[in-house]
């Protein structure tokens, strides 16, 4: 399993932007789909976005479509989540996840991901 490290979280006012990054120090994940999930206080972890191994296919949670963009730079071994027009309901701990199977699709299912980061907090005050 690849160990992942997220960064870029913080506190931002509603309508603002943040870019999350996910790196795999010392490892490579460029043949695996990658995803972002989030968990708000008192709620279960939920899917946010995913991208296939070469960036050619993506999937998003309906409520973030048009506001969030997932991308990857395989040469830099990094995945990004650009979050624009942030809302208070986006407040959560955001987790990066690495796919279980090489060349897999950008799945919204947690069970399709086998490597996880420690999470980074995103707070959008109401």
N, C-alpha and C positions, 0 to 999 in steps of 0.2 A: 504494500500500500504506500502511496505517495503522501508525505506529510505536507500540509499546506499552511501558509501564513497569510492572513488577511491584514490589510492596512487601509487607512483613508477614512475611517469613520469619524464622527464628531457631531457637534451640535450645529444645526443650521436652521435659519428661519424659514417658515413656510414660503414656498415659491423659489427657494434657493436650490443650489446644486452641490453634489458631492461626487467624487469618483473613487470607488473602491478598487483596490488592487489585490490580487491573489498570486503569490509566488510559491514555488516548490524548490526551496534551497537545496542545491546539490543533486536534484533529480530532474527527470524530464517527464512531461505528461503530454507531449505533442501528438500522441496518437489516441488520446482519450477525449471523450466529451467532458465538458466542465459545466458546473452549474452554480447558481447562487440561490440560497434559501434564507429565510428569515424567521425569527421567532419573537413575537411580541409578548410582553408580560401577561401571564395567565392564559396564553394561547399555545396551540401546537405549532410546531415548525411547519412552514409552508414554502412551496416552490415560488421562486421569483423569475428566474431566467436560466436558460441553458444554451450551450453552443456546441456544435459538433467539432471534430478534431481539427478541421482545417478552416473553420469559421464560415463555411458555406451554408450552414443551416442553423437557425436559432429558434427558440420558442420562449414565450413570455406568459406570465400570469396576466389575465385580462386587465386587471386594474392598473398595471404598470405599462401597458402597451402605449407607445407614443411618448412616454416620459423617460423610460429606462432603456439603455442600450448595452448589451453584453458584447464584448469583443475579446480577441486574444492576439497575443504576439508570441508565436511559438519560438522565434529566435531568442526572445527575452524570457521565455518560460513563464509568462505572466498572463493572467486573465483579468479583465477589467469589467466593472459595472458602472457606467455613467448614469447618474440619477439626476434628472432635471425636474423642475416644478414639484419639488418635494412637498408632501402633505403630512399633517400630524399622524395620520394613520399609517405612514411609512415607518414610524418609529419602531425599532426592533433591533435585535442583534442579528447581524447578517453573517451567514456562513458560506464559505466557498467549499465546493465539493468536486471530487474527481471521479470520473466514471469507472465502473468496474471492468468493463470490457473494451479492448482496443477497437477503435473505429466505430464505436457505438453512436446512436442518434442523440440529439439534444432532448433527453427525456425529462419529464416533469416529476418522475417518481423517485422518491428517496432511495428506494431499494436498488435502483440502478447506479447508485453512487457508493463507493467503498472507502473513499478517503475524505477526511474533513479537516477544516481548520478550526481554530479556537474561537473564532467569531470576532466581529468588530461592531461596536455600538453606534447606531445612527439615531439621533434624537432630533425630532422636529416639533418644537413646542407649539401648542395650540393658542 
